[in-house]
Amino acid sequence: METQHVCVCFEGCSCFRQRLVLSTLSVKRVKIPNIRSKDDNLGLRDFEVSFIRLLDKHECNVQRSIGYYLEALLMLAPFVKTPLRAALKGVTNDPTDPSVDLLKVTAIPLMKKFGIDGDGLEIKVLKRGMAPAGGGEVLFTCPVRRSMKPVQLTEPGKIKRIRGTAFSVRVSPQMANRIVDSARSILNKFIPDIYIYTDHMKGASSGKSPGFGLTLVAETVNGTFLGAEVMSTPQGQGDPVLPEDLGRNCAKLLLEEIYRGGCVDSTNQSLALLYMTLGQQDVSKSLLGPLSPYT
């Protein structure tokens, strides 16, 4: 192909994953010099090198969570030659990247709207691993989709129910219950159909670091999924957070996401736009709220 001889040049470390993903999908070589050229620690970080090795099923670097790698796989997976089955090991939940729980309840329904469906599309948390030490394991499977189904996502619809998962590892199971109670104290004022599951993994399934967190998703009558999440402060990093404060903050973030509007939540705006770009021209339409800096 003629495009194989095209080389697109960038500078610096920003948008590192997006540049490599889009280079792969567009069959164009990419050159990125001067990565952190003014920094005392020049060049690629360990987690970026780990991302480059991801196709070799390299273990995810614990400097970033599995969500950092999984976001890029969601972009690539439908277009590879054979159905993808990726076992990712590392940090499942941290305050920096989207957690596997959030991507499971928001990105997977979005992918189905574009025709990426079937029994082969799944994100499964086998072991949970908190920052900083990790120890989690996630299985991501995705069928092949050669072309994107056109979408018309223009009517978000009203919220009909809220679901969530409050988890705790290597701490008291009561942490998750306290998170649920505090989140419901806010959400119960707005809608009656609320169910928040508690997930307390033990032993080898609980990873190497203690922690807790909450993921919430609001579903509309038109099948829009809007998510929000908050994680506890990683062990040895910053001030600890109370489960009551975490639950209330997550509930408020979900209400903020609903207020922003749109048919795709902030976490998945860029995924939706990429799928629309890779589909047929001038036939897909999507209503988005204010664009996130990442998007």
Order of alpha helices (4+ residues) and beta strands (2+ residues): beta-alpha-beta-alpha-alpha-beta-alpha-beta-beta-beta-beta-alpha-beta-beta-beta-alpha-alpha-beta
